[in-house]
Amino acid sequence: FEEGKAVAVDSESALAQTREKLAKIVEQREEQCISALRVSQLESEANEVTQQQLVVINAKLESLSKENTDIEKRLGEYQQDETKLESRKAELNSSEISTL
């Protein structure tokens, strides 16, 4: 009878130890899942911020591109004006020489 009690106590002790180990494993797994979830949330937030920054950067690039196009257009106009002025200057020089 004592042997049976000892075996039952040993079995209960082993079962309690197994439960404790399983509880620790479950707790570790829960912590790992929570950590993974936090990392995922942080990555998602970072991606959202990055997307917002890209939208702002793209808007700035479009604005700069438009400014650049406007500047190139004005430069072309100035070059045409300069060419006209050079032609007019040559005409005036030519007419001055012929009047002399």
Contacts in CASP RR format, 6 or more apart in sequence:
PFRMAT RR
TARGET T0000
AUTHOR 0000-0000-0000
METHOD contacts of the structure
MODEL  1
FEEGKAVAVDSESALAQTREKLAKIVEQREEQCISALRVSQLESEANEVT
QQQLVVINAKLESLSKENTDIEKRLGEYQQDETKLESRKAELNSSEISTL
END
